[in-house]
Amino acid sequence: MRTELVTTLKRQATELLSDIERDKTPILITQHGLPSAYLVDVESYELLQQRMTVLEGIARGELAVAEGRVVSHAQAKTRLTRWLK
C-alpha cells in the first residue's frame, strides 16, 4: 500500500485520484507522521460497505443463536407467510 503526506494530497489531489481509479489500490494519508485517512476508489468502498452489511447480519444471527432466540423452520415459515401478505 502506498503512503502519502496530507500536503501531497493537497497539492496533487487530481493525480492521486487518477492513480486510485486506475490501480484500485488505497493510499494511506498521513498527517504529522501519523495515519490520518485512507483514500480509496468509489467501487472498492461500496463493495466494502456491502460486505460489512452482510457480515453485520451474520454477526446478529450468531448472537441470536447464542442467546437462544431461534424458531423452528415451521414457525419461521408461518411468520414469513404472514409478513409477506
C-alpha positions in Angstrom: 0.0 0.0 0.0 1.2 3.5 -0.8 1.6 6.2 1.8 1.4 9.9 1.1 1.6 13.1 3.2 -1.5 15.2 3.5 0.4 18.0 1.8 0.9 15.8 -1.2 -2.9 15.2 -1.2 -3.4 19.0 -1.1 -1.0 19.6 -4.0 -1.7 16.6 -6.2 -5.3 15.5 -5.5 -6.2 15.1 -9.1 -3.1 12.9 -9.8 -3.7 10.8 -6.7 -7.4 10.3 -7.6 -6.4 9.2 -11.1 -3.9 6.7 -9.6 -6.5 5.2 -7.3 -9.1 5.0 -10.1 -6.5 3.2 -12.3 -4.8 0.9 -9.8 -7.7 0.3 -7.3 -5.0 0.5 -4.5 -5.8 2.5 -1.4 -3.5 5.3 -0.3 -2.8 5.9 3.3 -2.7 9.6 4.1 -0.5 10.7 7.0 -0.6 14.0 8.9 2.3 14.9 11.3 3.7 11.4 10.7 0.5 9.6 11.9 -2.1 7.8 9.8 -5.0 10.1 9.2 -7.2 8.6 6.4 -7.4 6.1 3.6 -8.1 7.3 0.1 -10.0 4.6 -1.9 -11.9 4.4 -5.1 -15.7 4.5 -5.0 -16.2 1.0 -6.4 -13.9 -0.6 -3.7 -15.5 1.5 -1.0 -19.1 0.5 -2.0 -18.1 -3.2 -2.2 -16.6 -2.9 1.3 -19.8 -1.4 2.6 -21.8 -4.2 1.1 -19.6 -6.8 2.7 -19.8 -5.1 6.0 -23.6 -5.1 5.8 -23.5 -8.9 5.2 -21.1 -9.6 8.0 -23.1 -7.5 10.4 -26.2 -9.5 9.5 -24.3 -12.8 10.1 -23.0 -11.5 13.5 -26.5 -10.6 14.6 -27.7 -14.0 13.6 -24.9 -15.7 15.5 -25.7 -13.6 18.6 -29.4 -14.5 18.3 -28.5 -18.2 18.2 -26.1 -17.9 21.1 -28.9 -16.1 23.1 -31.4 -18.8 22.2 -33.6 -16.5 20.1 -34.4 -19.1 17.4 -37.5 -20.6 15.9 -38.2 -23.8 14.1 -38.5 -23.9 10.3 -42.2 -24.3 10.5 -42.5 -21.2 12.8 -40.3 -19.2 10.6 -42.4 -20.2 7.5 -45.6 -19.2 9.3 -44.2 -15.8 10.4 -42.8 -15.1 6.9 -46.1 -16.0 5.2 -48.0 -13.6 7.5 -45.3 -10.9 7.0 -45.4 -11.3 3.2 -49.2 -10.9 2.9 
